[in-house]
Amino acid sequence: MAFLRTVSRCSALNVVGGRSLTYSRSEQFLRQYGMLAAAGARGTLPSAVLAALNQRLALEGHPGFGSVAAPVGGRRWRSTSVAAASPAGMRATAAQQQDHDPSSPPARDPLDVSFNDPNAAFKSKTTFELIRAYLVYVLCSSEFLVENNMKLMKLMRAILGDKLFIYLMKQTFYGHFVAGEDRIRIVPTLSRLRSFGVKPILDYSVEEDLSQEEAEKREVEASVSSTGTNLSGDADSLPQYSVDKTFADRRYKVQSARTYFYLNEATCERNMETFLECLDAVKGATFGTGITAIKLTALGRPQLLLQVSEVIMQARKYMMDLAGGTGNILTHHKTIKDLERYLGNVADKKEVKEFLTKVTSDNDGILHLFPWSGIINEDCQLSESFRVPDPVTGQMRRLISKIPPKEEEMFRNMIRRLNTIVKTAQDLDVRIMIDAEQTYFQPAISRITLEMMRKYNTEKAIVCTDLEQAKRQNFYFGAKLVRGAYIEQERARAAALGYEDPTNPSFEATTEMYHKTLTECLRRIRILKDANIDPKKIAIMVASHNEDTVRFAIEKMQEIGIHPEDKVICFGQLLGMCDYITFPLGQAGYSAYKYIPYGPVNEVLPYLSRRAQENKGVLQKIKKEKRLLLSEITKRLAKGQLFYTPKGKYVPI
């Protein structure tokens, strides 16, 4: 996974008097001054809004703006009727800003590491929201309702009609797990999260409601080359990196991760635009503290990721032969001299000499068979990039089959889309998380992410994946540590296709690996601090609903000497789940995030279905959350706080 700190598109608006007001600055002011309905709109700014904006700017000593002409550059403000902010509203905004005066120390609460404090967990919620959460968790405990939830939701919609169904969903499941329908309607949720010390990771969670048959059809068609050949040019093709109809529906036994199915290039372009809108929303509504989550399978044809993944594994196999066939190739650290010795019998051949001139190495002299940085160039030619000399004959052989020009163009399109997203995020100074996916896609995703990190993470953690290479090649590293999203699917696929199971044998083994990885990252951060090197060269998100793991991370931070103020470790959970972990962390001064889905009600039903399924699988967590919810509800009713209004004065770290 990767963090990407990136930059945005700003279209200037022509303004009388020679000055211009950028889209980003306009939106920031509109949000800041309470005119949320206007924020994010396009078109000519209404005169009432402009007057209010000028009045506010004048109060703060900024120059005002004249009437606004038609915008240029493609970004447009939609016309909107918004009343000028009243003086009372402005006073309220000023008071709000005073509450969060950066010169005063931010509010901080002591942290109960047992996570048993219902007040800390739920003071950000109204009493109605607590009652709704309790009801949702009770329903999620019913096996019948969970197993048939999608059928029941569709039946309810047919009986009640769209309006009543949408109202009912907003009062129950949708209202609990989803922030709102669009980037404007989610602003109140994001603002409240921020006031209680929690930052957002935005995800536009609209999913296609595909049948299993349609999903399988799309995946098979999009995972096979139009040439009809094996993905690898080598006869010894690796079965893991070929499509199998039995597992073509990648939603199989996966509740906690969203799945994209390729339809055509136009769909990928729309997905890119959606991610760009998320970046705009993060910048405008969170003052740049939020993150946008993206998946590479949303941006291109899965066949290409399979092919690049197999190339990487074939290259590792070649390097294993170079290293003598034993141990983990990633720890051998072979050099160009080692490769020259390996090819000694054929090194005088013209093609081998040309190959050796193109081989690169990093700062420590560690060998790279291919100039991988070229993979993120928008003029990359895959078919010509991945060829190696046979150590016996000296003949150059492909690690990838000849790719038709149309599919080469598709790969370049995928890279172009990702570069556009990263550049936009860099301009906006917003981070991106590139999610990990199935192991048969992951080598390609990790490599592409690594090259994006090398390109963009020169001053901060924008993209992240490989800790050791980040150290050797001197770029900033960021990663989200997760466990278990695809484990059942991966095990079943490996058994059916006859390759080694890529997962850990048990939950305990997975936890041990997770904790070891986290400890190693913390250890390296401490080394950076001791050497007076920017500790932010390593940034880690502990993405877990497991309170033991969160507690382990906090204890290790204290043991090793990493402080929340170092801003190198953060924690993340889903909206509507494990509030008893997220909010106490944020209120105690730790960097805490909620994964925030949003989208129209009818189009996020598949997401809601997965949340119900996931909650059924974590009954112990639900049991604790229900207990804490009931305790807080009872306490509020006893105190007559039925209409309790949350008021947070915390500032996210």
Residue pairs with C-beta under 8 A, 6 or more apart in sequence:
1 433
1 434
1 435
1 436
1 449
1 464
1 465
1 479
1 480
1 482
2 432
2 433
2 434
2 449
2 452
2 453
2 463
2 464
2 465
2 478
2 479
3 291
3 431
3 432
3 433
3 461
3 462
3 463
3 464
3 478
3 479
3 480
3 539
3 541
4 421
4 422
4 425
4 426
4 431
4 432
4 433
4 434
4 452
4 453
4 456
4 457
4 462
4 463
5 425
5 426
5 429
5 430
5 431
5 432
5 456
5 457
5 460
5 461
5 462
6 279
6 421
6 422
6 423
6 424
6 425
6 426
6 427
6 428
6 429
6 430
6 431
6 432
6 456
6 462
7 423
7 424
7 425
7 426
7 427
7 428
7 429
8 24
8 279
8 280
8 283
8 424
8 425
8 427
8 428
8 430
9 73
9 75
9 276
9 424
9 427
10 22
10 23
10 24
10 75
10 427
11 22
11 23
11 71
11 72
11 73
11 74
11 75
12 20
12 21
12 22
12 23
12 71
12 72
12 73
13 20
13 21
13 22
13 23
13 26
13 45
13 68
13 69
13 71
13 72
13 77
14 20
14 68
14 69
14 70
14 71
14 72
15 21
15 65
15 66
15 67
15 68
15 69
16 66
16 67
16 69
17 65
17 66
19 63
19 65
19 66
21 65
21 68
23 71
23 75
23 77
24 283
24 284
24 428
26 45
26 53
26 77
27 39
27 40
27 280
27 284
28 284
29 53
29 56
29 57
30 36
30 38
30 39
30 49
30 53
31 39
31 187
31 284
31 285
32 93
33 52
33 53
33 56
33 85
33 90
33 93
34 85
34 89
34 90
34 92
34 93
35 49
35 52
35 53
35 82
35 85
36 184
36 187
36 188
37 80
37 82
37 184
38 45
38 46
38 49
38 80
38 82
39 184
39 187
39 284
40 183
40 184
40 280
40 281
40 284
41 77
41 78
41 79
41 80
42 71
42 75
42 76
42 77
42 78
43 71
43 76
43 77
43 78
43 79
43 80
44 68
44 69
44 70
44 71
44 77
44 79
45 53
45 68
45 77
46 79
46 80
46 81
46 82
47 67
48 82
48 83
48 84
49 80
49 82
49 84
50 65
50 67
50 68
51 84
52 84
52 85
53 65
54 64
54 65
55 84
55 85
55 90
56 85
56 90
57 63
57 64
57 65
58 64
59 90
71 77
85 93
99 649
100 649
100 651
102 651
106 589
106 650
106 651
107 587
107 649
107 650
107 651
108 587
108 588
108 589
108 650
109 120
109 584
109 587
109 588
110 588
111 554
111 584
111 585
111 588
111 590
112 120
112 584
113 551
113 554
113 555
115 121
115 547
115 550
115 551
115 580
115 581
115 584
116 580
116 628
117 580
117 584
118 580
118 628
118 629
118 631
118 632
118 635
119 632
119 635
120 580
120 583
120 584
120 587
121 579
121 580
121 583
121 584
121 628
121 632
122 130
122 579
122 580
122 583
122 628
122 629
122 632
123 196
123 583
123 646
123 648
124 192
124 193
124 195
124 196
124 198
124 579
124 583
124 646
124 648
125 133
125 579
125 646
126 643
126 644
126 645
126 646
127 633
127 636
127 637
127 641
127 642
127 643
127 644
129 175
129 176
130 629
130 632
130 633
130 636
131 633
132 171
132 172
132 175
132 176
133 176
133 576
133 579
133 625
133 629
134 626
134 629
134 630
134 633
135 172
136 172
136 173
136 176
136 177
136 576
137 615
137 622
137 625
137 626
137 629
138 626
139 145
139 173
139 612
140 146
140 612
140 615
140 616
140 622
141 616
141 619
141 622
143 616
145 152
145 612
146 612
146 613
146 615
146 616
149 608
149 609
149 612
149 613
150 605
150 606
150 609
153 169
153 605
153 608
153 609
154 605
156 165
156 168
157 165
157 602
160 168
162 602
165 601
166 601
166 602
169 175
169 601
169 608
170 601
173 608
173 611
173 612
174 601
174 604
174 608
176 576
177 574
177 575
177 576
177 597
177 607
177 608
177 611
178 205
178 575
178 597
178 598
178 599
178 601
178 604
178 607
178 608
179 185
179 186
179 189
179 190
179 200
179 575
179 596
179 597
179 598
180 186
180 188
180 189
180 598
181 598
181 599
181 600
181 601
182 598
182 599
182 600
183 277
183 278
183 280
183 281
183 284
183 285
183 598
185 598
186 202
186 281
186 285
186 596
186 598
187 285
189 596
190 200
190 285
190 286
190 290
190 596
191 285
192 646
192 648
193 199
193 200
193 594
193 596
194 286
194 289
194 648
194 651
194 652
195 646
195 647
195 648
195 649
195 650
196 583
196 586
196 587
196 646
196 648
196 650
197 583
197 585
197 586
197 587
197 588
197 589
197 592
197 648
197 650
197 651
197 652
197 653
198 582
198 583
198 586
198 592
198 593
198 594
198 652
199 286
199 289
199 290
199 291
199 586
199 591
199 592
199 593
199 594
199 652
200 282
200 285
200 286
200 290
200 291
200 593
200 594
200 595
200 596
201 290
201 291
201 292
201 293
201 433
201 572
201 593
201 594
201 595
201 596
202 278
202 281
202 282
202 290
202 291
202 292
202 293
202 596
202 598
203 258
203 278
203 292
203 293
203 595
203 596
203 597
203 598
204 274
204 275
204 277
204 278
204 597
204 598
204 599
205 258
205 597
205 598
205 599
205 604
205 607
206 274
206 599
206 600
206 603
206 604
207 258
207 259
207 603
207 604
207 606
207 607
208 261
208 606
209 605
209 606
210 218
210 261
212 249
215 248
215 249
215 250
215 251
215 261
216 245
216 248
216 249
217 248
218 261
218 262
218 263
219 243
219 248
219 249
219 250
219 261
219 262
219 302
220 243
220 245
220 248
222 261
222 262
222 301
222 302
222 303
223 242
223 243
223 248
223 302
223 303
223 306
224 243
224 303
225 231
225 303
225 307
225 401
225 403
225 404
225 407
226 404
226 406
226 407
227 401
227 402
227 403
227 404
229 401
229 402
230 237
230 242
230 401
231 237
231 241
231 242
231 303
231 306
231 307
231 310
231 400
231 401
232 238
232 241
232 307
232 310
232 311
232 314
232 399
232 400
232 401
233 397
233 398
233 399
233 400
233 401
233 402
234 314
234 397
234 398
234 399
237 310
238 310
238 313
238 314
238 499
239 497
239 498
239 499
240 313
240 439
240 440
240 494
240 497
240 499
240 502
241 306
241 307
241 309
241 310
241 313
241 440
242 306
242 497
243 303
243 306
244 493
244 496
244 497
246 496
247 489
247 492
247 493
247 496
250 259
250 261
250 438
250 489
251 259
252 489
252 492
253 488
253 489
253 492
254 485
254 486
254 488
254 489
255 610
255 611
255 613
255 614
255 617
256 484
256 485
256 610
256 614
257 435
257 437
257 485
257 486
258 295
258 607
258 610
259 297
260 271
260 295
260 297
260 298
262 268
262 297
262 300
262 301
262 302
265 410
265 413
268 298
268 299
268 300
268 413
268 414
268 417
269 417
271 298
271 299
271 417
272 299
272 417
272 420
272 421
275 292
275 294
275 298
275 421
276 420
276 421
276 424
278 292
279 292
279 421
279 424
279 425
279 428
279 430
279 432
280 428
282 288
282 290
282 291
282 292
282 428
282 430
283 428
283 429
283 430
288 428
288 429
288 430
289 652
290 430
290 431
291 430
291 431
291 432
291 433
291 593
292 425
292 430
292 431
292 432
292 433
293 432
293 433
293 435
293 595
294 421
294 432
294 433
294 434
294 435
295 434
295 435
295 437
296 305
296 414
296 418
296 434
296 437
296 441
296 444
296 445
296 448
297 305
297 437
297 441
299 414
299 417
299 418
300 410
300 411
300 413
300 414
300 417
301 407
301 410
301 411
301 414
302 441
303 407
304 382
304 407
304 410
304 411
304 414
304 444
305 441
305 444
305 445
306 440
306 441
306 444
307 382
307 400
307 401
307 403
307 444
308 375
308 382
308 400
308 443
308 444
308 447
308 448
309 440
309 441
309 442
309 443
309 444
310 399
310 400
311 382
311 386
311 399
311 400
312 443
312 444
312 447
313 443
314 399
315 369
315 370
315 386
315 388
315 399
316 329
318 369
318 388
318 399
319 329
319 332
319 334
319 367
319 369
320 329
321 391
322 334
322 338
322 339
322 342
323 329
323 332
323 334
330 468
333 364
333 366
334 366
334 367
335 361
335 365
335 366
335 367
336 356
336 359
336 361
336 365
336 367
338 367
339 356
339 359
339 367
339 369
340 347
340 356
342 391
343 352
343 356
343 389
343 391
343 394
345 391
345 392
345 394
346 352
346 389
346 390
346 391
346 392
346 393
346 394
347 353
347 356
349 389
349 394
351 389
351 394
351 395
351 396
352 389
352 394
352 396
355 387
355 388
355 389
355 396
358 370
358 371
359 367
359 368
359 369
359 370
360 368
360 370
360 371
361 367
361 368
362 368
362 469
362 472
362 473
363 472
363 473
363 474
364 472
366 472
369 388
370 385
370 386
372 447
372 450
372 451
373 451
373 454
373 455
374 380
374 385
375 385
375 415
375 447
375 448
375 451
376 415
376 418
376 419
376 448
376 451
376 452
376 455
377 415
378 412
378 415
378 416
378 419
379 412
380 411
380 412
380 415
381 408
382 400
382 403
382 408
382 411
383 398
383 400
383 401
383 402
383 403
383 408
386 398
386 399
386 400
387 396
387 397
387 398
387 399
388 396
388 397
388 399
389 395
389 396
389 397
390 396
390 397
403 411
415 448
418 448
418 452
421 432
422 432
422 452
422 456
422 462
422 463
425 431
425 432
425 462
426 456
426 462
431 461
431 462
431 478
432 462
432 463
433 480
433 541
434 445
434 449
434 452
434 463
435 480
436 442
436 445
436 480
436 482
436 485
437 445
437 486
438 486
438 489
438 490
439 486
439 490
439 502
440 493
446 465
446 466
449 463
449 464
449 465
450 463
450 465
450 466
450 469
452 462
452 463
453 462
453 463
453 464
453 465
453 466
453 470
453 475
453 476
453 477
453 478
454 473
454 475
456 462
456 463
457 463
457 464
457 470
457 475
457 476
457 477
457 478
458 475
458 476
459 476
460 476
460 536
461 476
461 477
461 478
461 536
461 537
461 538
461 539
462 476
462 478
463 478
464 470
464 476
464 477
464 478
464 479
464 539
465 477
465 479
466 477
467 477
467 479
467 520
467 521
467 524
467 538
470 476
470 477
470 537
470 538
471 477
471 524
476 536
476 537
476 538
476 539
477 537
477 538
477 539
478 538
478 539
478 540
478 541
479 521
479 539
479 540
479 541
480 540
480 541
480 543
480 572
481 514
481 517
481 518
481 540
481 541
481 542
481 543
481 544
482 543
482 544
483 510
483 511
483 514
483 544
483 546
484 507
484 510
487 503
487 510
490 501
490 502
490 503
491 501
491 503
494 500
494 501
494 502
494 503
495 501
503 510
504 510
504 513
511 546
511 548
511 549
514 544
514 549
515 549
515 552
518 540
518 542
518 552
518 553
518 556
519 556
521 538
521 540
522 540
522 556
522 557
522 560
522 562
522 569
523 560
524 538
525 535
525 538
525 560
525 562
525 566
525 568
525 569
526 560
526 561
526 562
528 534
528 535
528 537
528 538
529 535
529 561
529 562
529 566
535 562
535 566
535 568
536 566
536 567
536 568
538 568
539 567
539 568
539 569
539 570
540 568
540 569
540 570
541 569
541 570
541 571
541 572
541 593
542 549
542 550
542 553
542 569
542 570
542 571
542 572
543 571
543 572
543 573
544 550
544 571
544 572
544 573
545 573
545 574
545 577
545 578
545 581
545 618
545 621
547 578
547 581
550 571
550 581
550 585
553 569
553 571
554 590
556 562
557 563
557 564
557 569
562 568
562 569
564 588
564 589
564 590
564 591
564 653
565 589
565 653
567 591
567 653
569 590
569 591
570 590
570 591
570 592
570 593
571 581
571 582
571 585
571 590
571 591
571 592
571 593
572 582
572 592
572 593
572 594
572 595
573 579
573 581
573 582
573 593
573 594
573 595
574 594
574 595
574 611
575 594
575 595
575 596
575 597
576 611
577 611
577 614
577 615
577 621
577 625
578 621
578 625
579 625
580 624
580 625
580 628
582 592
582 593
582 594
583 592
585 592
586 592
586 650
586 652
587 650
589 653
590 653
591 652
591 653
592 652
597 604
597 607
598 604
599 607
615 622
636 642
636 644
